[in-house]
């Protein structure tokens, strides 16, 4: 009985870990909001123009993952 309960517990934990790895794709408006937020951070931190795009991408991805979304590979230039 102990082995059965242990096996079921392990299977349950594996199921939850698989579900937890599936992150949602953020809607465009959420990404835009994070870009604005990160841009304000960049201004406060005096990020140089030649480092701005990399800074924004990293910042946006930090916000996305902190809120359960998938990272993005690049920022849209719209």
mmCIF file of the N, C-alpha and C atoms, coordinates in Angstrom:
data_MODEL
# 
_entry.id   MODEL 
# 
loop_
_atom_site.group_PDB 
_atom_site.id 
_atom_site.type_symbol 
_atom_site.label_atom_id 
_atom_site.label_alt_id 
_atom_site.label_comp_id 
_atom_site.label_asym_id 
_atom_site.label_entity_id 
_atom_site.label_seq_id 
_atom_site.pdbx_PDB_ins_code 
_atom_site.Cartn_x 
_atom_site.Cartn_y 
_atom_site.Cartn_z 
_atom_site.occupancy 
_atom_site.B_iso_or_equiv 
_atom_site.pdbx_formal_charge 
_atom_site.auth_seq_id 
_atom_site.auth_comp_id 
_atom_site.auth_asym_id 
_atom_site.auth_atom_id 
_atom_site.pdbx_PDB_model_num 
ATOM 1   N N  . UNK A 1 1  ? 0.829  -1.193 0.000   1.00 0.00 ? 1  UNK A N  1 
ATOM 2   C CA . UNK A 1 1  ? 0.000  0.000  0.000   1.00 0.00 ? 1  UNK A CA 1 
ATOM 3   C C  . UNK A 1 1  ? 0.872  1.256  0.000   1.00 0.00 ? 1  UNK A C  1 
ATOM 4   N N  . UNK A 1 2  ? 1.982  1.226  0.771   1.00 0.00 ? 2  UNK A N  1 
ATOM 5   C CA . UNK A 1 2  ? 2.869  2.386  0.800   1.00 0.00 ? 2  UNK A CA 1 
ATOM 6   C C  . UNK A 1 2  ? 3.468  2.648  -0.574  1.00 0.00 ? 2  UNK A C  1 
ATOM 7   N N  . UNK A 1 3  ? 3.855  1.575  -1.264  1.00 0.00 ? 3  UNK A N  1 
ATOM 8   C CA . UNK A 1 3  ? 4.428  1.733  -2.600  1.00 0.00 ? 3  UNK A CA 1 
ATOM 9   C C  . UNK A 1 3  ? 3.416  2.313  -3.579  1.00 0.00 ? 3  UNK A C  1 
ATOM 10  N N  . UNK A 1 4  ? 2.175  1.885  -3.455  1.00 0.00 ? 4  UNK A N  1 
ATOM 11  C CA . UNK A 1 4  ? 1.121  2.402  -4.312  1.00 0.00 ? 4  UNK A CA 1 
ATOM 12  C C  . UNK A 1 4  ? 0.924  3.896  -4.074  1.00 0.00 ? 4  UNK A C  1 
ATOM 13  N N  . UNK A 1 5  ? 0.843  4.309  -2.830  1.00 0.00 ? 5  UNK A N  1 
ATOM 14  C CA . UNK A 1 5  ? 0.663  5.723  -2.502  1.00 0.00 ? 5  UNK A CA 1 
ATOM 15  C C  . UNK A 1 5  ? 1.862  6.548  -2.956  1.00 0.00 ? 5  UNK A C  1 
ATOM 16  N N  . UNK A 1 6  ? 3.047  6.006  -2.772  1.00 0.00 ? 6  UNK A N  1 
ATOM 17  C CA . UNK A 1 6  ? 4.250  6.709  -3.213  1.00 0.00 ? 6  UNK A CA 1 
ATOM 18  C C  . UNK A 1 6  ? 4.258  6.860  -4.726  1.00 0.00 ? 6  UNK A C  1 
ATOM 19  N N  . UNK A 1 7  ? 3.904  5.797  -5.427  1.00 0.00 ? 7  UNK A N  1 
ATOM 20  C CA . UNK A 1 7  ? 3.850  5.849  -6.895  1.00 0.00 ? 7  UNK A CA 1 
ATOM 21  C C  . UNK A 1 7  ? 2.830  6.875  -7.383  1.00 0.00 ? 7  UNK A C  1 
ATOM 22  N N  . UNK A 1 8  ? 1.668  6.872  -6.748  1.00 0.00 ? 8  UNK A N  1 
ATOM 23  C CA . UNK A 1 8  ? 0.626  7.825  -7.145  1.00 0.00 ? 8  UNK A CA 1 
ATOM 24  C C  . UNK A 1 8  ? 1.060  9.257  -6.862  1.00 0.00 ? 8  UNK A C  1 
ATOM 25  N N  . UNK A 1 9  ? 1.736  9.471  -5.761  1.00 0.00 ? 9  UNK A N  1 
ATOM 26  C CA . UNK A 1 9  ? 2.222  10.808 -5.420  1.00 0.00 ? 9  UNK A CA 1 
ATOM 27  C C  . UNK A 1 9  ? 3.242  11.281 -6.438  1.00 0.00 ? 9  UNK A C  1 
ATOM 28  N N  . UNK A 1 10 ? 4.153  10.414 -6.828  1.00 0.00 ? 10 UNK A N  1 
ATOM 29  C CA . UNK A 1 10 ? 5.171  10.767 -7.821  1.00 0.00 ? 10 UNK A CA 1 
ATOM 30  C C  . UNK A 1 10 ? 4.507  11.090 -9.155  1.00 0.00 ? 10 UNK A C  1 
ATOM 31  N N  . UNK A 1 11 ? 3.553  10.268 -9.565  1.00 0.00 ? 11 UNK A N  1 
ATOM 32  C CA . UNK A 1 11 ? 2.854  10.536 -10.825 1.00 0.00 ? 11 UNK A CA 1 
ATOM 33  C C  . UNK A 1 11 ? 2.101  11.859 -10.788 1.00 0.00 ? 11 UNK A C  1 
ATOM 34  N N  . UNK A 1 12 ? 1.480  12.156 -9.679  1.00 0.00 ? 12 UNK A N  1 
ATOM 35  C CA . UNK A 1 12 ? 0.757  13.410 -9.530  1.00 0.00 ? 12 UNK A CA 1 
ATOM 36  C C  . UNK A 1 12 ? 1.700  14.603 -9.605  1.00 0.00 ? 12 UNK A C  1 
ATOM 37  N N  . UNK A 1 13 ? 2.831  14.514 -8.939  1.00 0.00 ? 13 UNK A N  1 
ATOM 38  C CA . UNK A 1 13 ? 3.809  15.599 -8.978  1.00 0.00 ? 13 UNK A CA 1 
ATOM 39  C C  . UNK A 1 13 ? 4.375  15.791 -10.376 1.00 0.00 ? 13 UNK A C  1 
ATOM 40  N N  . UNK A 1 14 ? 4.626  14.702 -11.079 1.00 0.00 ? 14 UNK A N  1 
ATOM 41  C CA . UNK A 1 14 ? 5.109  14.807 -12.459 1.00 0.00 ? 14 UNK A CA 1 
ATOM 42  C C  . UNK A 1 14 ? 4.073  15.463 -13.359 1.00 0.00 ? 14 UNK A C  1 
ATOM 43  N N  . UNK A 1 15 ? 2.816  15.139 -13.148 1.00 0.00 ? 15 UNK A N  1 
ATOM 44  C CA . UNK A 1 15 ? 1.743  15.747 -13.940 1.00 0.00 ? 15 UNK A CA 1 
ATOM 45  C C  . UNK A 1 15 ? 1.689  17.246 -13.728 1.00 0.00 ? 15 UNK A C  1 
ATOM 46  N N  . UNK A 1 16 ? 1.785  17.670 -12.466 1.00 0.00 ? 16 UNK A N  1 
ATOM 47  C CA . UNK A 1 16 ? 1.757  19.099 -12.171 1.00 0.00 ? 16 UNK A CA 1 
ATOM 48  C C  . UNK A 1 16 ? 2.979  19.808 -12.736 1.00 0.00 ? 16 UNK A C  1 
ATOM 49  N N  . UNK A 1 17 ? 4.127  19.181 -12.695 1.00 0.00 ? 17 UNK A N  1 
ATOM 50  C CA . UNK A 1 17 ? 5.330  19.830 -13.213 1.00 0.00 ? 17 UNK A CA 1 
ATOM 51  C C  . UNK A 1 17 ? 5.251  19.992 -14.721 1.00 0.00 ? 17 UNK A C  1 
ATOM 52  N N  . UNK A 1 18 ? 4.646  19.038 -15.405 1.00 0.00 ? 18 UNK A N  1 
ATOM 53  C CA . UNK A 1 18 ? 4.471  19.162 -16.855 1.00 0.00 ? 18 UNK A CA 1 
ATOM 54  C C  . UNK A 1 18 ? 3.521  20.297 -17.191 1.00 0.00 ? 18 UNK A C  1 
ATOM 55  N N  . UNK A 1 19 ? 2.450  20.418 -16.430 1.00 0.00 ? 19 UNK A N  1 
ATOM 56  C CA . UNK A 1 19 ? 1.494  21.499 -16.658 1.00 0.00 ? 19 UNK A CA 1 
ATOM 57  C C  . UNK A 1 19 ? 2.116  22.858 -16.344 1.00 0.00 ? 19 UNK A C  1 
ATOM 58  N N  . UNK A 1 20 ? 2.953  22.912 -15.339 1.00 0.00 ? 20 UNK A N  1 
ATOM 59  C CA . UNK A 1 20 ? 3.561  24.166 -14.935 1.00 0.00 ? 20 UNK A CA 1 
ATOM 60  C C  . UNK A 1 20 ? 4.545  24.676 -15.980 1.00 0.00 ? 20 UNK A C  1 
ATOM 61  N N  . UNK A 1 21 ? 5.094  23.787 -16.800 1.00 0.00 ? 21 UNK A N  1 
ATOM 62  C CA . UNK A 1 21 ? 6.057  24.197 -17.816 1.00 0.00 ? 21 UNK A CA 1 
ATOM 63  C C  . UNK A 1 21 ? 5.390  24.781 -19.054 1.00 0.00 ? 21 UNK A C  1 
ATOM 64  N N  . UNK A 1 22 ? 4.096  24.642 -19.188 1.00 0.00 ? 22 UNK A N  1 
ATOM 65  C CA . UNK A 1 22 ? 3.376  25.172 -20.336 1.00 0.00 ? 22 UNK A CA 1 
ATOM 66  C C  . UNK A 1 22 ? 2.927  26.589 -20.025 1.00 0.00 ? 22 UNK A C  1 
ATOM 67  N N  . UNK A 1 23 ? 3.646  27.559 -20.559 1.00 0.00 ? 23 UNK A N  1 
ATOM 68  C CA . UNK A 1 23 ? 3.333  28.966 -20.301 1.00 0.00 ? 23 UNK A CA 1 
ATOM 69  C C  . UNK A 1 23 ? 2.445  29.510 -21.408 1.00 0.00 ? 23 UNK A C  1 
ATOM 70  N N  . UNK A 1 24 ? 1.623  30.455 -21.049 1.00 0.00 ? 24 UNK A N  1 
ATOM 71  C CA . UNK A 1 24 ? 0.721  31.087 -22.012 1.00 0.00 ? 24 UNK A CA 1 
ATOM 72  C C  . UNK A 1 24 ? 1.481  32.109 -22.857 1.00 0.00 ? 24 UNK A C  1 
ATOM 73  N N  . UNK A 1 25 ? 0.990  32.331 -24.045 1.00 0.00 ? 25 UNK A N  1 
ATOM 74  C CA . UNK A 1 25 ? 1.532  33.386 -24.908 1.00 0.00 ? 25 UNK A CA 1 
ATOM 75  C C  . UNK A 1 25 ? 0.831  34.683 -24.533 1.00 0.00 ? 25 UNK A C  1 
ATOM 76  N N  . UNK A 1 26 ? 1.617  35.698 -24.255 1.00 0.00 ? 26 UNK A N  1 
ATOM 77  C CA . UNK A 1 26 ? 1.055  36.975 -23.811 1.00 0.00 ? 26 UNK A CA 1 
ATOM 78  C C  . UNK A 1 26 ? 0.357  37.685 -24.962 1.00 0.00 ? 26 UNK A C  1 
ATOM 79  N N  . UNK A 1 27 ? -0.793 38.289 -24.687 1.00 0.00 ? 27 UNK A N  1 
ATOM 80  C CA . UNK A 1 27 ? -1.465 39.112 -25.699 1.00 0.00 ? 27 UNK A CA 1 
ATOM 81  C C  . UNK A 1 27 ? -0.608 40.335 -26.055 1.00 0.00 ? 27 UNK A C  1 
ATOM 82  N N  . UNK A 1 28 ? -0.802 40.868 -27.236 1.00 0.00 ? 28 UNK A N  1 
ATOM 83  C CA . UNK A 1 28 ? -0.026 42.020 -27.703 1.00 0.00 ? 28 UNK A CA 1 
ATOM 84  C C  . UNK A 1 28 ? -0.123 43.219 -26.767 1.00 0.00 ? 28 UNK A C  1 
ATOM 85  N N  . UNK A 1 29 ? -1.310 43.450 -26.199 1.00 0.00 ? 29 UNK A N  1 
ATOM 86  C CA . UNK A 1 29 ? -1.456 44.609 -25.320 1.00 0.00 ? 29 UNK A CA 1 
ATOM 87  C C  . UNK A 1 29 ? -0.652 44.440 -24.029 1.00 0.00 ? 29 UNK A C  1 
ATOM 88  N N  . UNK A 1 30 ? -0.511 43.220 -23.555 1.00 0.00 ? 30 UNK A N  1 
ATOM 89  C CA . UNK A 1 30 ? 0.308  42.968 -22.364 1.00 0.00 ? 30 UNK A CA 1 
ATOM 90  C C  . UNK A 1 30 ? 1.769  43.248 -22.691 1.00 0.00 ? 30 UNK A C  1 
ATOM 91  N N  . UNK A 1 31 ? 2.213  42.771 -23.838 1.00 0.00 ? 31 UNK A N  1 
ATOM 92  C CA . UNK A 1 31 ? 3.602  43.012 -24.251 1.00 0.00 ? 31 UNK A CA 1 
ATOM 93  C C  . UNK A 1 31 ? 3.847  44.510 -24.404 1.00 0.00 ? 31 UNK A C  1 
ATOM 94  N N  . UNK A 1 32 ? 2.912  45.215 -25.002 1.00 0.00 ? 32 UNK A N  1 
ATOM 95  C CA . UNK A 1 32 ? 3.054  46.670 -25.157 1.00 0.00 ? 32 UNK A CA 1 
ATOM 96  C C  . UNK A 1 32 ? 3.152  47.371 -23.808 1.00 0.00 ? 32 UNK A C  1 
ATOM 97  N N  . UNK A 1 33 ? 2.339  46.927 -22.868 1.00 0.00 ? 33 UNK A N  1 
ATOM 98  C CA . UNK A 1 33 ? 2.396  47.515 -21.523 1.00 0.00 ? 33 UNK A CA 1 
ATOM 99  C C  . UNK A 1 33 ? 3.760  47.278 -20.880 1.00 0.00 ? 33 UNK A C  1 
ATOM 100 N N  . UNK A 1 34 ? 4.299  46.081 -21.052 1.00 0.00 ? 34 UNK A N  1 
ATOM 101 C CA . UNK A 1 34 ? 5.613  45.775 -20.480 1.00 0.00 ? 34 UNK A CA 1 
ATOM 102 C C  . UNK A 1 34 ? 6.721  46.566 -21.179 1.00 0.00 ? 34 UNK A C  1 
ATOM 103 N N  . UNK A 1 35 ? 6.580  46.793 -22.465 1.00 0.00 ? 35 UNK A N  1 
ATOM 104 C CA . UNK A 1 35 ? 7.569  47.605 -23.182 1.00 0.00 ? 35 UNK A CA 1 
ATOM 105 C C  . UNK A 1 35 ? 7.569  49.026 -22.626 1.00 0.00 ? 35 UNK A C  1 
ATOM 106 N N  . UNK A 1 36 ? 6.384  49.581 -22.423 1.00 0.00 ? 36 UNK A N  1 
ATOM 107 C CA . UNK A 1 36 ? 6.289  50.930 -21.840 1.00 0.00 ? 36 UNK A CA 1 
ATOM 108 C C  . UNK A 1 36 ? 6.901  50.974 -20.446 1.00 0.00 ? 36 UNK A C  1 
ATOM 109 N N  . UNK A 1 37 ? 6.567  49.978 -19.623 1.00 0.00 ? 37 UNK A N  1 
ATOM 110 C CA . UNK A 1 37 ? 7.105  49.902 -18.281 1.00 0.00 ? 37 UNK A CA 1 
ATOM 111 C C  . UNK A 1 37 ? 8.632  49.814 -18.308 1.00 0.00 ? 37 UNK A C  1 
ATOM 112 N N  . UNK A 1 38 ? 9.153  48.933 -19.137 1.00 0.00 ? 38 UNK A N  1 
ATOM 113 C CA . UNK A 1 38 ? 10.603 48.740 -19.220 1.00 0.00 ? 38 UNK A CA 1 
ATOM 114 C C  . UNK A 1 38 ? 11.295 49.961 -19.816 1.00 0.00 ? 38 UNK A C  1 
ATOM 115 N N  . UNK A 1 39 ? 10.621 50.648 -20.717 1.00 0.00 ? 39 UNK A N  1 
ATOM 116 C CA . UNK A 1 39 ? 11.191 51.871 -21.271 1.00 0.00 ? 39 UNK A CA 1 
ATOM 117 C C  . UNK A 1 39 ? 11.336 52.928 -20.184 1.00 0.00 ? 39 UNK A C  1 
ATOM 118 N N  . UNK A 1 40 ? 10.365 52.997 -19.286 1.00 0.00 ? 40 UNK A N  1 
ATOM 119 C CA . UNK A 1 40 ? 10.480 53.953 -18.177 1.00 0.00 ? 40 UNK A CA 1 
ATOM 120 C C  . UNK A 1 40 ? 11.624 53.560 -17.240 1.00 0.00 ? 40 UNK A C  1 
ATOM 121 N N  . UNK A 1 41 ? 11.808 52.255 -17.040 1.00 0.00 ? 41 UNK A N  1 
ATOM 122 C CA . UNK A 1 41 ? 12.953 51.793 -16.247 1.00 0.00 ? 41 UNK A CA 1 
ATOM 123 C C  . UNK A 1 41 ? 14.269 52.191 -16.921 1.00 0.00 ? 41 UNK A C  1 
ATOM 124 N N  . UNK A 1 42 ? 14.316 52.047 -18.240 1.00 0.00 ? 42 UNK A N  1 
ATOM 125 C CA . UNK A 1 42 ? 15.534 52.368 -18.988 1.00 0.00 ? 42 UNK A CA 1 
ATOM 126 C C  . UNK A 1 42 ? 15.881 53.845 -18.852 1.00 0.00 ? 42 UNK A C  1 
ATOM 127 N N  . UNK A 1 43 ? 14.866 54.690 -18.875 1.00 0.00 ? 43 UNK A N  1 
ATOM 128 C CA . UNK A 1 43 ? 15.091 56.131 -18.706 1.00 0.00 ? 43 UNK A CA 1 
ATOM 129 C C  . UNK A 1 43 ? 15.629 56.413 -17.311 1.00 0.00 ? 43 UNK A C  1 
ATOM 130 N N  . UNK A 1 44 ? 15.006 55.801 -16.303 1.00 0.00 ? 44 UNK A N  1 
ATOM 131 C CA . UNK A 1 44 ? 15.458 55.989 -14.922 1.00 0.00 ? 44 UNK A CA 1 
ATOM 132 C C  . UNK A 1 44 ? 16.897 55.517 -14.722 1.00 0.00 ? 44 UNK A C  1 
ATOM 133 N N  . UNK A 1 45 ? 17.264 54.434 -15.411 1.00 0.00 ? 45 UNK A N  1 
ATOM 134 C CA . UNK A 1 45 ? 18.590 53.848 -15.246 1.00 0.00 ? 45 UNK A CA 1 
ATOM 135 C C  . UNK A 1 45 ? 19.610 54.395 -16.248 1.00 0.00 ? 45 UNK A C  1 
ATOM 136 N N  . UNK A 1 46 ? 19.196 55.379 -17.053 1.00 0.00 ? 46 UNK A N  1 
ATOM 137 C CA . UNK A 1 46 ? 20.079 56.004 -18.047 1.00 0.00 ? 46 UNK A CA 1 
ATOM 138 C C  . UNK A 1 46 ? 20.750 54.983 -18.964 1.00 0.00 ? 46 UNK A C  1 
ATOM 139 N N  . UNK A 1 47 ? 19.951 54.066 -19.493 1.00 0.00 ? 47 UNK A N  1 
ATOM 140 C CA . UNK A 1 47 ? 20.462 53.062 -20.422 1.00 0.00 ? 47 UNK A CA 1 
ATOM 141 C C  . UNK A 1 47 ? 20.817 53.753 -21.738 1.00 0.00 ? 47 UNK A C  1 
ATOM 142 N N  . UNK A 1 48 ? 22.012 53.469 -22.235 1.00 0.00 ? 48 UNK A N  1 
ATOM 143 C CA . UNK A 1 48 ? 22.466 54.091 -23.485 1.00 0.00 ? 48 UNK A CA 1 
ATOM 144 C C  . UNK A 1 48 ? 21.705 53.525 -24.678 1.00 0.00 ? 48 UNK A C  1 
ATOM 145 N N  . UNK A 1 49 ? 21.592 54.346 -25.711 1.00 0.00 ? 49 UNK A N  1 
ATOM 146 C CA . UNK A 1 49 ? 20.822 53.994 -26.908 1.00 0.00 ? 49 UNK A CA 1 
ATOM 147 C C  . UNK A 1 49 ? 21.290 52.673 -27.529 1.00 0.00 ? 49 UNK A C  1 
ATOM 148 N N  . UNK A 1 50 ? 22.606 52.460 -27.563 1.00 0.00 ? 50 UNK A N  1 
ATOM 149 C CA . UNK A 1 50 ? 23.119 51.247 -28.198 1.00 0.00 ? 50 UNK A CA 1 
ATOM 150 C C  . UNK A 1 50 ? 22.843 49.986 -27.376 1.00 0.00 ? 50 UNK A C  1 
ATOM 151 N N  . UNK A 1 51 ? 22.403 50.125 -26.137 1.00 0.00 ? 51 UNK A N  1 
ATOM 152 C CA . UNK A 1 51 ? 22.070 48.990 -25.279 1.00 0.00 ? 51 UNK A CA 1 
ATOM 153 C C  . UNK A 1 51 ? 20.570 48.874 -25.011 1.00 0.00 ? 51 UNK A C  1 
ATOM 154 N N  . UNK A 1 52 ? 19.815 49.824 -25.535 1.00 0.00 ? 52 UNK A N  1 
ATOM 155 C CA . UNK A 1 52 ? 18.397 49.906 -25.208 1.00 0.00 ? 52 UNK A CA 1 
ATOM 156 C C  . UNK A 1 52 ? 17.597 48.693 -25.665 1.00 0.00 ? 52 UNK A C  1 
ATOM 157 N N  . UNK A 1 53 ? 17.787 48.245 -26.896 1.00 0.00 ? 53 UNK A N  1 
ATOM 158 C CA . UNK A 1 53 ? 16.991 47.133 -27.412 1.00 0.00 ? 53 UNK A CA 1 
ATOM 159 C C  . UNK A 1 53 ? 17.210 45.858 -26.594 1.00 0.00 ? 53 UNK A C  1 
ATOM 160 N N  . UNK A 1 54 ? 18.471 45.555 -26.288 1.00 0.00 ? 54 UNK A N  1 
ATOM 161 C CA . UNK A 1 54 ? 18.772 44.373 -25.483 1.00 0.00 ? 54 UNK A CA 1 
ATOM 162 C C  . UNK A 1 54 ? 18.197 44.507 -24.074 1.00 0.00 ? 54 UNK A C  1 
ATOM 163 N N  . UNK A 1 55 ? 18.325 45.694 -23.505 1.00 0.00 ? 55 UNK A N  1 
ATOM 164 C CA . UNK A 1 55 ? 17.774 45.953 -22.163 1.00 0.00 ? 55 UNK A CA 1 
ATOM 165 C C  . UNK A 1 55 ? 16.259 45.745 -22.164 1.00 0.00 ? 55 UNK A C  1 
ATOM 166 N N  . UNK A 1 56 ? 15.571 46.320 -23.148 1.00 0.00 ? 56 UNK A N  1 
ATOM 167 C CA . UNK A 1 56 ? 14.113 46.202 -23.206 1.00 0.00 ? 56 UNK A CA 1 
ATOM 168 C C  . UNK A 1 56 ? 13.674 44.749 -23.369 1.00 0.00 ? 56 UNK A C  1 
ATOM 169 N N  . UNK A 1 57 ? 14.349 44.015 -24.245 1.00 0.00 ? 57 UNK A N  1 
ATOM 170 C CA . UNK A 1 57 ? 13.996 42.611 -24.453 1.00 0.00 ? 57 UNK A CA 1 
ATOM 171 C C  . UNK A 1 57 ? 14.160 41.814 -23.172 1.00 0.00 ? 57 UNK A C  1 
ATOM 172 N N  . UNK A 1 58 ? 15.279 41.998 -22.487 1.00 0.00 ? 58 UNK A N  1 
ATOM 173 C CA . UNK A 1 58 ? 15.505 41.280 -21.225 1.00 0.00 ? 58 UNK A CA 1 
ATOM 174 C C  . UNK A 1 58 ? 14.478 41.672 -20.168 1.00 0.00 ? 58 UNK A C  1 
ATOM 175 N N  . UNK A 1 59 ? 14.200 42.951 -20.076 1.00 0.00 ? 59 UNK A N  1 
ATOM 176 C CA . UNK A 1 59 ? 13.238 43.444 -19.089 1.00 0.00 ? 59 UNK A CA 1 
ATOM 177 C C  . UNK A 1 59 ? 11.839 42.906 -19.372 1.00 0.00 ? 59 UNK A C  1 
ATOM 178 N N  . UNK A 1 60 ? 11.415 42.986 -20.626 1.00 0.00 ? 60 UNK A N  1 
ATOM 179 C CA . UNK A 1 60 ? 10.089 42.489 -21.008 1.00 0.00 ? 60 UNK A CA 1 
ATOM 180 C C  . UNK A 1 60 ? 9.990  40.993 -20.716 1.00 0.00 ? 60 UNK A C  1 
ATOM 181 N N  . UNK A 1 61 ? 11.020 40.241 -21.059 1.00 0.00 ? 61 UNK A N  1 
ATOM 182 C CA . UNK A 1 61 ? 11.003 38.804 -20.793 1.00 0.00 ? 61 UNK A CA 1 
ATOM 183 C C  . UNK A 1 61 ? 10.965 38.506 -19.300 1.00 0.00 ? 61 UNK A C  1 
ATOM 184 N N  . UNK A 1 62 ? 11.646 39.305 -18.506 1.00 0.00 ? 62 UNK A N  1 
ATOM 185 C CA . UNK A 1 62 ? 11.569 39.140 -17.051 1.00 0.00 ? 62 UNK A CA 1 
ATOM 186 C C  . UNK A 1 62 ? 10.137 39.342 -16.564 1.00 0.00 ? 62 UNK A C  1 
ATOM 187 N N  . UNK A 1 63 ? 9.479  40.377 -17.067 1.00 0.00 ? 63 UNK A N  1 
ATOM 188 C CA . UNK A 1 63 ? 8.086  40.649 -16.683 1.00 0.00 ? 63 UNK A CA 1 
ATOM 189 C C  . UNK A 1 63 ? 7.155  39.535 -17.154 1.00 0.00 ? 63 UNK A C  1 
ATOM 190 N N  . UNK A 1 64 ? 7.369  39.079 -18.372 1.00 0.00 ? 64 UNK A N  1 
ATOM 191 C CA . UNK A 1 64 ? 6.519  38.016 -18.915 1.00 0.00 ? 64 UNK A CA 1 
ATOM 192 C C  . UNK A 1 64 ? 6.622  36.742 -18.083 1.00 0.00 ? 64 UNK A C  1 
ATOM 193 N N  . UNK A 1 65 ? 7.844  36.298 -17.826 1.00 0.00 ? 65 UNK A N  1 
ATOM 194 C CA . UNK A 1 65 ? 8.011  35.047 -17.078 1.00 0.00 ? 65 UNK A CA 1 
ATOM 195 C C  . UNK A 1 65 ? 7.540  35.190 -15.634 1.00 0.00 ? 65 UNK A C  1 
ATOM 196 N N  . UNK A 1 66 ? 7.699  36.362 -15.068 1.00 0.00 ? 66 UNK A N  1 
ATOM 197 C CA . UNK A 1 66 ? 7.236  36.581 -13.698 1.00 0.00 ? 66 UNK A CA 1 
ATOM 198 C C  . UNK A 1 66 ? 5.716  36.504 -13.605 1.00 0.00 ? 66 UNK A C  1 
ATOM 199 N N  . UNK A 1 67 ? 5.046  36.715 -14.732 1.00 0.00 ? 67 UNK A N  1 
ATOM 200 C CA . UNK A 1 67 ? 3.589  36.705 -14.748 1.00 0.00 ? 67 UNK A CA 1 
ATOM 201 C C  . UNK A 1 67 ? 3.008  35.506 -15.495 1.00 0.00 ? 67 UNK A C  1 
ATOM 202 N N  . UNK A 1 68 ? 3.830  34.473 -15.699 1.00 0.00 ? 68 UNK A N  1 
ATOM 203 C CA . UNK A 1 68 ? 3.332  33.221 -16.257 1.00 0.00 ? 68 UNK A CA 1 
ATOM 204 C C  . UNK A 1 68 ? 3.218  33.153 -17.761 1.00 0.00 ? 68 UNK A C  1 
ATOM 205 N N  . UNK A 1 69 ? 3.910  34.048 -18.465 1.00 0.00 ? 69 UNK A N  1 
ATOM 206 C CA . UNK A 1 69 ? 3.877  34.039 -19.925 1.00 0.00 ? 69 UNK A CA 1 
ATOM 207 C C  . UNK A 1 69 ? 5.202  33.525 -20.500 1.00 0.00 ? 69 UNK A C  1 
ATOM 208 N N  . UNK A 1 70 ? 5.143  33.089 -21.753 1.00 0.00 ? 70 UNK A N  1 
ATOM 209 C CA . UNK A 1 70 ? 6.345  32.679 -22.479 1.00 0.00 ? 70 UNK A CA 1 
ATOM 210 C C  . UNK A 1 70 ? 7.185  33.898 -22.805 1.00 0.00 ? 70 UNK A C  1 
ATOM 211 N N  . UNK A 1 71 ? 8.502  33.678 -22.903 1.00 0.00 ? 71 UNK A N  1 
ATOM 212 C CA . UNK A 1 71 ? 9.385  34.742 -23.349 1.00 0.00 ? 71 UNK A CA 1 
ATOM 213 C C  . UNK A 1 71 ? 9.170  35.005 -24.825 1.00 0.00 ? 71 UNK A C  1 
ATOM 214 N N  . UNK A 1 72 ? 9.563  36.192 -25.262 1.00 0.00 ? 72 UNK A N  1 
ATOM 215 C CA . UNK A 1 72 ? 9.530  36.520 -26.682 1.00 0.00 ? 72 UNK A CA 1 
ATOM 216 C C  . UNK A 1 72 ? 10.975 36.549 -27.188 1.00 0.00 ? 72 UNK A C  1 
ATOM 217 N N  . UNK A 1 73 ? 11.155 36.379 -28.490 1.00 0.00 ? 73 UNK A N  1 
ATOM 218 C CA . UNK A 1 73 ? 12.493 36.337 -29.065 1.00 0.00 ? 73 UNK A CA 1 
ATOM 219 C C  . UNK A 1 73 ? 12.982 37.703 -29.504 1.00 0.00 ? 73 UNK A C  1 
ATOM 220 N N  . UNK A 1 74 ? 12.040 38.578 -29.880 1.00 0.00 ? 74 UNK A N  1 
ATOM 221 C CA . UNK A 1 74 ? 12.425 39.931 -30.312 1.00 0.00 ? 74 UNK A CA 1 
ATOM 222 C C  . UNK A 1 74 ? 11.267 40.872 -30.089 1.00 0.00 ? 74 UNK A C  1 
ATOM 223 N N  . UNK A 1 75 ? 11.621 42.156 -30.047 1.00 0.00 ? 75 UNK A N  1 
ATOM 224 C CA . UNK A 1 75 ? 10.605 43.186 -29.908 1.00 0.00 ? 75 UNK A CA 1 
ATOM 225 C C  . UNK A 1 75 ? 10.132 43.618 -31.281 1.00 0.00 ? 75 UNK A C  1 
ATOM 226 N N  . UNK A 1 76 ? 8.829  43.785 -31.442 1.00 0.00 ? 76 UNK A N  1 
ATOM 227 C CA . UNK A 1 76 ? 8.297  44.303 -32.708 1.00 0.00 ? 76 UNK A CA 1 
ATOM 228 C C  . UNK A 1 76 ? 8.615  45.775 -32.815 1.00 0.00 ? 76 UNK A C  1 
ATOM 229 N N  . UNK A 1 77 ? 8.923  46.210 -33.987 1.00 0.00 ? 77 UNK A N  1 
ATOM 230 C CA . UNK A 1 77 ? 9.260  47.618 -34.236 1.00 0.00 ? 77 UNK A CA 1 
ATOM 231 C C  . UNK A 1 77 ? 8.070  48.411 -34.724 1.00 0.00 ? 77 UNK A C  1 
ATOM 232 N N  . UNK A 1 78 ? 6.843  48.018 -34.360 1.00 0.00 ? 78 UNK A N  1 
ATOM 233 C CA . UNK A 1 78 ? 5.642  48.728 -34.824 1.00 0.00 ? 78 UNK A CA 1 
ATOM 234 C C  . UNK A 1 78 ? 5.495  50.058 -34.170 1.00 0.00 ? 78 UNK A C  1 
# 
